[in-house]
């Protein structure tokens, strides 16, 4: 579905992205993970031509995106930003209708699609008459997601979509996001620096540092078969939680198992004196 080959992007004398390659199959969620400044957002922006690579190619359905008009390409790709990206002088209804109107959808079709998405995203239909500033951070982010999904794009790009939210809102929206049936049909590339978020949501992870791919693979591969010391060190502080989340004991998850332990057993588990 999406294939990047040897992508390079320079800003002056700085190489932000250096020979980055990956493939994302149809229906997969691939997460670009890494520390701040590692090149993950620049890589994401090259997929929809918001940045032009100095070398390398991006293909969507075997078509080089460089051969397409940027405006047409972007209309076929959903895009969600960290700070929602809503236009403050447009109502919520006008914000979500931007791309459908560019595609010449009739008003009734826009109204029906908006209503369906608002219901799925647990948004009050009355918010459509409001301006973004009247909404909470969580509501703004849900509206941003609704706008990105309005035209049923086959590809969804997400740049730190939950990063600006408080922890409780972030967890709640992330859970709703993962359960949304609209997204199960999409191919998603998402940027985050949150390790737990990446391991909860990703089918594949592209872990980057200083513009270079350090490892590309499934969460389990990164956790249990790190490619180098950087991968090991990057995951080190959260390794216990990641391992617990990855374990399943029949119908009982590791978290449920951990909750059943008494305080002594739990301390032994944390110290490594007891196996989960």
C-alpha beads as a LAMMPS data file, in Angstrom:
LAMMPS data file: protein, C-alpha beads

276 atoms
275 bonds

1 atom types
1 bond types

-500.0 500.0 xlo xhi
-500.0 500.0 ylo yhi
-500.0 500.0 zlo zhi

Masses

1 110.0

Atoms # bond

1 1 1 0.000 0.000 0.000
2 1 1 2.691 2.520 1.076
3 1 1 6.352 2.027 0.246
4 1 1 9.207 4.407 1.035
5 1 1 12.604 3.761 -0.508
6 1 1 15.848 5.426 0.559
7 1 1 14.219 8.739 1.551
8 1 1 16.621 11.612 2.173
9 1 1 15.718 15.126 3.329
10 1 1 18.182 17.890 4.094
11 1 1 17.636 21.310 5.642
12 1 1 20.757 23.310 4.865
13 1 1 23.724 21.354 6.184
14 1 1 21.521 19.121 8.385
15 1 1 20.339 15.754 7.120
16 1 1 16.978 15.291 8.839
17 1 1 16.145 11.985 7.127
18 1 1 18.851 9.669 5.839
19 1 1 17.973 6.723 3.563
20 1 1 14.732 5.776 5.320
21 1 1 12.856 2.810 3.862
22 1 1 9.724 0.946 4.986
23 1 1 6.601 -0.759 3.677
24 1 1 3.089 -0.590 5.102
25 1 1 0.555 -3.150 3.928
26 1 1 -3.086 -2.307 3.340
27 1 1 -4.977 -2.055 6.618
28 1 1 -1.853 -1.844 8.789
29 1 1 -1.048 0.812 11.377
30 1 1 2.637 1.730 11.129
31 1 1 4.057 4.044 13.780
32 1 1 7.102 6.260 13.373
33 1 1 8.652 6.262 16.824
34 1 1 11.700 7.968 18.258
35 1 1 13.077 10.868 20.284
36 1 1 12.386 14.492 19.391
37 1 1 14.284 15.619 16.313
38 1 1 14.820 12.111 14.933
39 1 1 13.110 12.886 11.594
40 1 1 9.811 11.077 12.076
41 1 1 7.520 14.048 11.284
42 1 1 9.617 15.009 8.253
43 1 1 9.292 11.423 7.034
44 1 1 5.514 11.536 7.509
45 1 1 5.244 14.831 5.617
46 1 1 7.034 13.377 2.592
47 1 1 4.216 10.853 2.142
48 1 1 1.700 13.549 1.138
49 1 1 4.226 15.951 -0.406
50 1 1 4.195 18.493 2.398
51 1 1 7.947 17.961 2.181
52 1 1 9.803 17.057 -1.012
53 1 1 12.562 14.469 -0.588
54 1 1 16.038 15.293 -1.835
55 1 1 16.386 11.637 -2.794
56 1 1 14.258 8.506 -2.685
57 1 1 10.627 7.822 -3.506
58 1 1 7.268 7.252 -1.831
59 1 1 4.739 4.985 -3.527
60 1 1 1.057 4.613 -2.690
61 1 1 -0.544 1.666 -4.468
62 1 1 2.607 1.439 -6.602
63 1 1 2.226 5.018 -7.851
64 1 1 5.043 7.465 -7.142
65 1 1 3.481 10.363 -5.204
66 1 1 5.892 12.745 -6.971
67 1 1 3.992 12.072 -10.196
68 1 1 0.731 13.355 -8.701
69 1 1 -0.527 16.878 -8.176
70 1 1 -0.032 17.701 -4.466
71 1 1 -3.569 19.052 -4.035
72 1 1 -5.194 15.949 -5.524
73 1 1 -2.924 13.656 -3.525
74 1 1 -3.766 15.380 -0.230
75 1 1 -7.488 15.232 -0.882
76 1 1 -7.197 11.448 -1.018
77 1 1 -5.266 11.210 2.255
78 1 1 -6.629 11.979 5.718
79 1 1 -4.331 14.095 7.894
80 1 1 -4.598 14.639 11.655
81 1 1 -2.335 17.105 13.478
82 1 1 -1.276 17.296 17.116
83 1 1 -3.138 20.578 17.665
84 1 1 -6.150 19.490 15.590
85 1 1 -5.525 22.079 12.842
86 1 1 -9.095 23.388 12.813
87 1 1 -9.715 26.755 11.207
88 1 1 -10.804 29.084 14.056
89 1 1 -13.006 31.302 11.856
90 1 1 -14.998 28.311 10.525
91 1 1 -17.710 26.530 12.491
92 1 1 -17.215 22.866 13.295
93 1 1 -19.601 21.946 10.478
94 1 1 -17.662 24.104 8.020
95 1 1 -14.368 22.596 9.159
96 1 1 -15.424 18.996 8.564
97 1 1 -16.966 19.891 5.199
98 1 1 -13.835 21.459 3.663
99 1 1 -12.581 18.494 1.617
100 1 1 -16.055 17.187 0.629
101 1 1 -16.908 20.625 -0.775
102 1 1 -13.656 20.673 -2.755
103 1 1 -14.729 17.291 -4.147
104 1 1 -18.166 18.737 -5.067
105 1 1 -20.223 16.673 -2.635
106 1 1 -23.838 17.799 -2.353
107 1 1 -25.009 19.295 0.938
108 1 1 -27.210 16.368 1.957
109 1 1 -24.366 13.906 1.565
110 1 1 -22.110 16.102 3.725
111 1 1 -24.785 16.425 6.427
112 1 1 -25.403 12.671 6.535
113 1 1 -21.709 11.781 6.633
114 1 1 -21.028 14.366 9.371
115 1 1 -23.882 13.036 11.480
116 1 1 -22.637 9.454 11.146
117 1 1 -19.092 10.370 12.174
118 1 1 -20.218 12.527 15.081
119 1 1 -22.195 9.587 16.436
120 1 1 -19.262 7.182 16.065
121 1 1 -16.862 9.659 17.678
122 1 1 -19.229 10.397 20.563
123 1 1 -19.622 14.068 19.625
124 1 1 -22.783 16.067 20.372
125 1 1 -24.399 17.032 17.031
126 1 1 -25.054 20.488 18.503
127 1 1 -21.322 21.193 18.428
128 1 1 -21.474 21.574 14.665
129 1 1 -22.757 25.136 15.088
130 1 1 -19.933 26.060 17.446
131 1 1 -16.506 27.490 16.665
132 1 1 -13.412 25.472 17.665
133 1 1 -12.527 27.765 20.577
134 1 1 -15.787 26.746 22.319
135 1 1 -14.754 23.071 22.373
136 1 1 -12.594 21.196 24.859
137 1 1 -9.234 19.825 23.745
138 1 1 -10.657 16.332 23.453
139 1 1 -13.614 17.539 21.400
140 1 1 -11.331 19.515 19.093
141 1 1 -9.193 16.446 18.465
142 1 1 -12.250 14.306 17.729
143 1 1 -13.493 16.938 15.263
144 1 1 -10.052 16.923 13.629
145 1 1 -10.339 13.162 13.239
146 1 1 -13.869 13.489 11.838
147 1 1 -12.607 15.977 9.244
148 1 1 -9.821 13.578 8.228
149 1 1 -12.299 10.691 7.832
150 1 1 -15.076 12.548 6.026
151 1 1 -14.258 11.286 2.529
152 1 1 -13.313 7.723 3.526
153 1 1 -9.649 8.102 2.541
154 1 1 -7.694 4.858 2.092
155 1 1 -4.687 6.376 3.880
156 1 1 -4.607 8.282 7.171
157 1 1 -1.540 10.205 8.378
158 1 1 -1.417 11.255 12.037
159 1 1 1.237 13.523 13.553
160 1 1 1.242 13.211 17.370
161 1 1 -2.582 13.195 17.300
162 1 1 -2.962 12.827 21.080
163 1 1 0.144 14.701 22.176
164 1 1 -1.558 17.973 23.165
165 1 1 -4.128 16.320 25.433
166 1 1 -3.989 15.695 29.162
167 1 1 -3.254 12.100 30.158
168 1 1 -6.815 11.058 31.035
169 1 1 -8.301 12.532 27.859
170 1 1 -5.477 11.050 25.835
171 1 1 -6.080 7.535 27.153
172 1 1 -9.840 7.799 26.617
173 1 1 -9.587 9.095 23.042
174 1 1 -6.877 6.579 22.163
175 1 1 -9.138 3.758 23.374
176 1 1 -12.083 5.090 21.355
177 1 1 -9.790 5.511 18.351
178 1 1 -8.658 1.890 18.467
179 1 1 -12.263 0.659 18.633
180 1 1 -13.520 2.803 15.743
181 1 1 -14.643 0.572 12.888
182 1 1 -13.896 3.342 10.369
183 1 1 -10.183 2.875 11.017
184 1 1 -9.982 -0.868 10.572
185 1 1 -10.200 -0.443 6.817
186 1 1 -7.525 2.241 6.594
187 1 1 -3.778 2.165 6.146
188 1 1 -2.370 4.411 8.877
189 1 1 1.021 6.020 9.410
190 1 1 1.302 7.760 12.758
191 1 1 4.040 9.730 14.520
192 1 1 4.558 9.515 18.265
193 1 1 7.356 9.695 20.817
194 1 1 5.214 7.797 23.366
195 1 1 6.518 4.229 23.641
196 1 1 3.428 2.836 25.370
197 1 1 1.185 4.425 22.755
198 1 1 3.233 2.943 19.931
199 1 1 3.223 -0.567 21.377
200 1 1 -0.521 -0.456 22.073
201 1 1 -1.512 0.748 18.618
202 1 1 1.061 -0.406 16.069
203 1 1 1.133 -3.377 13.744
204 1 1 4.620 -2.251 12.722
205 1 1 7.044 0.228 14.315
206 1 1 9.727 2.215 12.520
207 1 1 12.101 3.304 15.295
208 1 1 14.303 6.214 14.258
209 1 1 17.230 8.154 15.664
210 1 1 19.063 11.074 14.048
211 1 1 17.257 10.550 10.755
212 1 1 18.129 6.864 10.469
213 1 1 15.945 3.771 10.902
214 1 1 17.312 1.833 13.870
215 1 1 14.804 -1.014 13.545
216 1 1 11.646 -1.734 11.573
217 1 1 9.379 -4.534 12.698
218 1 1 6.515 -5.618 14.908
219 1 1 6.340 -4.446 18.536
220 1 1 7.247 -7.983 19.615
221 1 1 10.336 -7.992 17.387
222 1 1 11.591 -4.713 18.835
223 1 1 10.920 -5.867 22.369
224 1 1 12.330 -9.391 22.187
225 1 1 14.821 -9.112 19.311
226 1 1 16.309 -5.590 19.411
227 1 1 18.558 -4.891 16.437
228 1 1 21.163 -2.881 18.357
229 1 1 22.004 -1.162 21.639
230 1 1 19.974 1.936 20.758
231 1 1 16.762 -0.111 20.548
232 1 1 17.532 -1.859 23.835
233 1 1 18.320 1.399 25.635
234 1 1 15.329 3.237 24.154
235 1 1 12.900 0.642 25.521
236 1 1 14.777 -0.085 28.758
237 1 1 12.846 2.141 31.177
238 1 1 9.466 0.750 30.095
239 1 1 10.460 -2.803 29.322
240 1 1 8.641 -4.378 32.285
241 1 1 5.328 -2.721 31.413
242 1 1 5.725 -3.610 27.745
243 1 1 6.447 -7.233 28.546
244 1 1 3.497 -7.467 30.911
245 1 1 1.174 -6.024 28.302
246 1 1 2.427 -8.463 25.676
247 1 1 1.733 -11.527 27.809
248 1 1 -1.552 -13.449 27.642
249 1 1 -2.307 -16.350 29.932
250 1 1 -5.269 -18.113 28.380
251 1 1 -8.217 -15.780 28.705
252 1 1 -6.463 -13.823 31.441
253 1 1 -4.270 -10.861 30.474
254 1 1 -1.045 -10.036 32.242
255 1 1 -2.672 -7.014 33.832
256 1 1 -5.444 -9.160 35.311
257 1 1 -2.852 -11.624 36.538
258 1 1 -0.820 -8.852 38.127
259 1 1 -3.908 -7.517 39.915
260 1 1 -4.398 -10.958 41.498
261 1 1 -0.925 -10.964 43.043
262 1 1 -0.429 -10.052 46.678
263 1 1 1.995 -7.247 47.585
264 1 1 4.924 -9.623 48.254
265 1 1 4.538 -11.369 44.892
266 1 1 4.202 -8.035 43.120
267 1 1 7.427 -6.720 44.692
268 1 1 9.237 -9.898 43.630
269 1 1 7.912 -9.442 40.098
270 1 1 9.137 -5.855 39.909
271 1 1 12.594 -6.831 41.235
272 1 1 12.839 -9.677 38.758
273 1 1 12.767 -12.345 41.465
274 1 1 9.527 -13.806 40.158
275 1 1 8.390 -14.510 36.609
276 1 1 4.962 -13.216 35.421

Bonds

1 1 1 2
2 1 2 3
3 1 3 4
4 1 4 5
5 1 5 6
6 1 6 7
7 1 7 8
8 1 8 9
9 1 9 10
10 1 10 11
11 1 11 12
12 1 12 13
13 1 13 14
14 1 14 15
15 1 15 16
16 1 16 17
17 1 17 18
18 1 18 19
19 1 19 20
20 1 20 21
21 1 21 22
22 1 22 23
23 1 23 24
24 1 24 25
25 1 25 26
26 1 26 27
27 1 27 28
28 1 28 29
29 1 29 30
30 1 30 31
31 1 31 32
32 1 32 33
33 1 33 34
34 1 34 35
35 1 35 36
36 1 36 37
37 1 37 38
38 1 38 39
39 1 39 40
40 1 40 41
41 1 41 42
42 1 42 43
43 1 43 44
44 1 44 45
45 1 45 46
46 1 46 47
47 1 47 48
48 1 48 49
49 1 49 50
50 1 50 51
51 1 51 52
52 1 52 53
53 1 53 54
54 1 54 55
55 1 55 56
56 1 56 57
57 1 57 58
58 1 58 59
59 1 59 60
60 1 60 61
61 1 61 62
62 1 62 63
63 1 63 64
64 1 64 65
65 1 65 66
66 1 66 67
67 1 67 68
68 1 68 69
69 1 69 70
70 1 70 71
71 1 71 72
72 1 72 73
73 1 73 74
74 1 74 75
75 1 75 76
76 1 76 77
77 1 77 78
78 1 78 79
79 1 79 80
80 1 80 81
81 1 81 82
82 1 82 83
83 1 83 84
84 1 84 85
85 1 85 86
86 1 86 87
87 1 87 88
88 1 88 89
89 1 89 90
90 1 90 91
91 1 91 92
92 1 92 93
93 1 93 94
94 1 94 95
95 1 95 96
96 1 96 97
97 1 97 98
98 1 98 99
99 1 99 100
100 1 100 101
101 1 101 102
102 1 102 103
103 1 103 104
104 1 104 105
105 1 105 106
106 1 106 107
107 1 107 108
108 1 108 109
109 1 109 110
110 1 110 111
111 1 111 112
112 1 112 113
113 1 113 114
114 1 114 115
115 1 115 116
116 1 116 117
117 1 117 118
118 1 118 119
119 1 119 120
120 1 120 121
121 1 121 122
122 1 122 123
123 1 123 124
124 1 124 125
125 1 125 126
126 1 126 127
127 1 127 128
128 1 128 129
129 1 129 130
130 1 130 131
131 1 131 132
132 1 132 133
133 1 133 134
134 1 134 135
135 1 135 136
136 1 136 137
137 1 137 138
138 1 138 139
139 1 139 140
140 1 140 141
141 1 141 142
142 1 142 143
143 1 143 144
144 1 144 145
145 1 145 146
146 1 146 147
147 1 147 148
148 1 148 149
149 1 149 150
150 1 150 151
151 1 151 152
152 1 152 153
153 1 153 154
154 1 154 155
155 1 155 156
156 1 156 157
157 1 157 158
158 1 158 159
159 1 159 160
160 1 160 161
161 1 161 162
162 1 162 163
163 1 163 164
164 1 164 165
165 1 165 166
166 1 166 167
167 1 167 168
168 1 168 169
169 1 169 170
170 1 170 171
171 1 171 172
172 1 172 173
173 1 173 174
174 1 174 175
175 1 175 176
176 1 176 177
177 1 177 178
178 1 178 179
179 1 179 180
180 1 180 181
181 1 181 182
182 1 182 183
183 1 183 184
184 1 184 185
185 1 185 186
186 1 186 187
187 1 187 188
188 1 188 189
189 1 189 190
190 1 190 191
191 1 191 192
192 1 192 193
193 1 193 194
194 1 194 195
195 1 195 196
196 1 196 197
197 1 197 198
198 1 198 199
199 1 199 200
200 1 200 201
201 1 201 202
202 1 202 203
203 1 203 204
204 1 204 205
205 1 205 206
206 1 206 207
207 1 207 208
208 1 208 209
209 1 209 210
210 1 210 211
211 1 211 212
212 1 212 213
213 1 213 214
214 1 214 215
215 1 215 216
216 1 216 217
217 1 217 218
218 1 218 219
219 1 219 220
220 1 220 221
221 1 221 222
222 1 222 223
223 1 223 224
224 1 224 225
225 1 225 226
226 1 226 227
227 1 227 228
228 1 228 229
229 1 229 230
230 1 230 231
231 1 231 232
232 1 232 233
233 1 233 234
234 1 234 235
235 1 235 236
236 1 236 237
237 1 237 238
238 1 238 239
239 1 239 240
240 1 240 241
241 1 241 242
242 1 242 243
243 1 243 244
244 1 244 245
245 1 245 246
246 1 246 247
247 1 247 248
248 1 248 249
249 1 249 250
250 1 250 251
251 1 251 252
252 1 252 253
253 1 253 254
254 1 254 255
255 1 255 256
256 1 256 257
257 1 257 258
258 1 258 259
259 1 259 260
260 1 260 261
261 1 261 262
262 1 262 263
263 1 263 264
264 1 264 265
265 1 265 266
266 1 266 267
267 1 267 268
268 1 268 269
269 1 269 270
270 1 270 271
271 1 271 272
272 1 272 273
273 1 273 274
274 1 274 275
275 1 275 276
